C-alpha cells in the first residue's frame, strides 16, 4: 500500500475501500498472531506462571502501541511514504536479528511444540 501513497497527489480524500482493506489486513494479522502468541505464552511458561506470562504477552502489545505513539511525530518531517518505509525497514531488521537467535530460542523451548 506504500506504493499507492504517490497516487494521492496531495489530495486529502481517499476511497473508503482503502481504509476498509487496511482494517481487514490488520484484523487478519491479529487473528493469525494472537492465538499463536497466547498458546506460546501458556505452553512455554511453568504452570505457576501462566497468568503472568499471558499478562506479559498482552503487555508487549501495549508497549508496542506506546512506541508507535512516540514515533508518530516523525510523520510530518519524513512524510507518509518515508515514515512507513522506515517502519518496514525496522521490522525487517528486527526480524533478521530474531532469526539469528532462532537456534537458541528453539533450544530454550525444551522440545515443546
N, C-alpha and C positions, 0 to 999 in steps of 0.2 A: 504494500500500500504506500510505501515511501515514494515510489516512482510516480504515483498519482498526485503528489503534492505539487509538482510543477505544472500540472494541468489546471490548477485552480486559478492561475494568473492573478493572484492577489484578491480574488473575489472572496467575499465573506460568507457566501452561501454555498452549501454543498448539498448534494442529494441525500435525502434521508436514508436511501438504500445503503450508502457507505457507512453510516452510523449503525444501522441495523446489522450489517455484515461484520463490523468490528466488534459489536456486542456478542454476536454469535460465535465468532472466533475466540473471544475471551471466555465465554461460557463453556465451550467445548474443551478448551485448555484446562479450565478449572475442574471440569468433570473428569478429565483424564488424570490430572495431577493429584487432586485432593484425596481420593481413595487410596492411591499408592502411598502417599506420604503418611496418611493415618495408619495404614497397615504396617508400614515400616517402623513407625514410631512405637507401635504396640508390640510388634514381634521382636524387635531388636533390644528392647529395654527389659531389664529384670522385672519380674512380676510386681515387685514392691514399688516400682517407679513408673508404671503405666500411665497414671493420671498426670504425673509431672512431665513425661515425655510428650503426651498429647498436648498439654498446655504449651510446651516448648515449641512444638510443631506450629501451633497457631500463633505463638509469639513471633516466630520468624516471619510470618506473613505481615504482622503488624509492623515489624522493623523494616521490612521491605517497603511498605507503604510510607513509612516515615522518611526513609531515604529518598523515595520518589518525590515526596513533598518538599524536601530540601533541595533537590536538583531541578525542580520545575522552574526556578528563576533563570536557568540557563536558556530557556526557550527564546527569550527576547534577544539576547546578543547573538545566539547561534542561528536562529530561525528554526522552523519546524523540521525541515529536512535534515539539517545537520544535527539537530538535537536527537532525533530518533536514530540517525546513523551512529551517533556517539553511543547511545544506549545499546544498540545492537552490537557494536564493536566490544563494548564492555562485557556484554553477555557471552559473546564468543570467547573472549579472553578468559573469563571465569570458567567457562565450560572446558577449555583446554587445560586449565590448572586442575580442575576436578578430575578430568580424565587421567592426568598424571598420577593422581592418588588412588585410582581405582584398585590396583593390587592391594594396597594397604587397607582400603575400605572393605574389600571382599574378605581379606584375612580376618579383619575385626568382626565380620558378621558371623563367624564361627559356624559356617555351613547352613545358616538359616536362609531359606528362600522365600 
